[in-house]
Amino acid sequence: MNFLSLTNFLKHLRWRMSFACRFQSLKHSRSAPLNRPSATFSPREKELHISTSGRTFLSLGRGCHEVTGEGKYNSISYKCCTSFVNLGTSTKGFSLIELLIVVVVIGIMAGIAMQSLTVAVEDSRQVQTERKLDRVSKAIVGDPGIMQDGIRADFGYVGDVGAFPSNLAALYTNPSLTLWNGPYVQIDHTEDTLSYRTDSWGQALAYSGGATVTSSGHGTPIIKKLCDSTTDYLLNTVAGAIRDKNDSTPGTIKKDSVNILIDIPSGSSGIVTRSYRPQASGAFSIDSIPAGRRFFKFIYTPSNDTVRRYYTVLPRHQGDPPMVVKFSGTYFSGGGGGGCTGTDSMILRPNGSGTTAEIINRTGCSANWQCVDEVTADDAVSQVYQNTSSFGLDQYALTDPSASSCSIVSVKVYCRAKRDGSTGDIGPALQSGGSDFYGTTTALTNSWANYSYTWTTNPKTGAVWTWANITSIQAGARLRGQSSTSSGRMTQVWVVVKY
């Protein structure tokens, strides 16, 4: 049996023998052929028996042996090393030191891996939280990157409501506001209305209506700054100028005939319309306007010529170029109020107490004339009221008119009033030359409304009005209510002189 045959033979034994045999010499005593050696393995004795020509000449145990065997026809000399391994039962294992070394190495590698994993998880949470803070910021004050026709078009919650939300819940759920146009945040599932308010560590984002949103789950706070101050978005100024068709300015005479109205969102109050007047040069400046797209109306009251315009108010007093508003007619004629067309007018308002003051009740002011002198009616904020069924007369001194050479067409007295109960009346009044004159008495309603009466001639003289007459007139109203609990109320008086 050759070396390879012996190996194949031993593969099928339960006891495996590994060996190396090297034939050292092979001598023939005669020319007879050499028989191949054969091998027999005894598992019980764990010995290998090698024979040739029917004669066993070598029995090997473990170890290395160098043996010379004699056969019938030959003699053979070789060295053979053997070892036996029980395939069913291992005879050798790891030592305790080896096991400890393996455990220590595995622990070190696991620690390094866990540390790297922890850092990666924290970094991922921080990135996710920063993205969430950015989403919340855009929901509150809008996304500056959203443009329309080259102009910023998104101002978020603040742009719609005109105020900062009191909490983050208001970005998804309407807090009973008529101007709310949300939701302002997008969520993945309609059942999940809380995740946008927490960071990636599960901690609630800190916000209380101010200029920052903060995440504290990381240990070191992550702060998203919405703006330097809430006034950056809530108190902005819009400036512009008023012109007529020929680019003339209103002048001192016509400036009060121009009314500038702006619709402003005012939180829980909804849309509030404010009224302003330009300067004689036509310039105007309107403050305290929330950022967003705002609607303006410019009205020349004598002809009711109206210009409507949307204007984008940006934070921190930035915005579109200053507005230049031009009416369709030649109303101002050179800026000094010239051009006697019979359609021009000026407005005179109370600036002091008159000679008659019979209405003794008032609220929101220290003198009766101060309750009725506002340009834009404040209605119940400041008013005078008569809580009896008898008329009370109030007359007020007026601002002097600007000089003009034009003829006066008429003088019209306006009053704004209402009643509390089922009855109440008002009649515009005028004093000229020391005498009181009354317009038509009209029944009041339970809502604020304007009442007026026109004098085309001076009631004192019966002649056309002169500018000297206008300088000395007073205006007011006669007012009565129903009882001590049901009053007639008046909040505004003004005079329009048409020339």
Buried (B, 14 or more C-beta within 10 A) or exposed (E): BEEEEBBEBBEEEEBBBEBEBEEEEEEEEEEEEBBEBBBEBEEEEBBBBBBBBEEBBBBBEEEEBEBEBBBEBBBBBBEBBBEBEEEEEEEEEEEEEEEEEEEEEEEEEEEEEEEEEEEEEBEEBBEEBBEBBEBBBBBBBBBEEEEEEEEBBBBBBBBBBBBBBEEBBBBBEEBEBEBBEBBBBEEEEEEEBEBBBBBBBEBEBBBEEEBBBBBBBBEEEBEBEBBEEBEBBBBBEBBBBBBBEEEBBBBBBBBBBBBBBBBBBBBEEEEEEBBBBBBBBBBBEBEEBBBBBBBBBBBBBBBEBBBEEEBBBBBBBEBBEEBEBBBEBBBBBEBBBBBBBEBBBBBBBBEEBBEBBBBEBBEEBEBBBBBBBBBEBBBEEBBBBBBBBEBBBBBBBBBEBBEBEBEBBBBBBBBBBBBBBEBBBBBBBBBBEEEBBBBEBBEBEEEBEEBBBEBEBBBBEEEEBEBEBBEBBBBBBBBBBBEEEBBBBBBBBBBBBBB
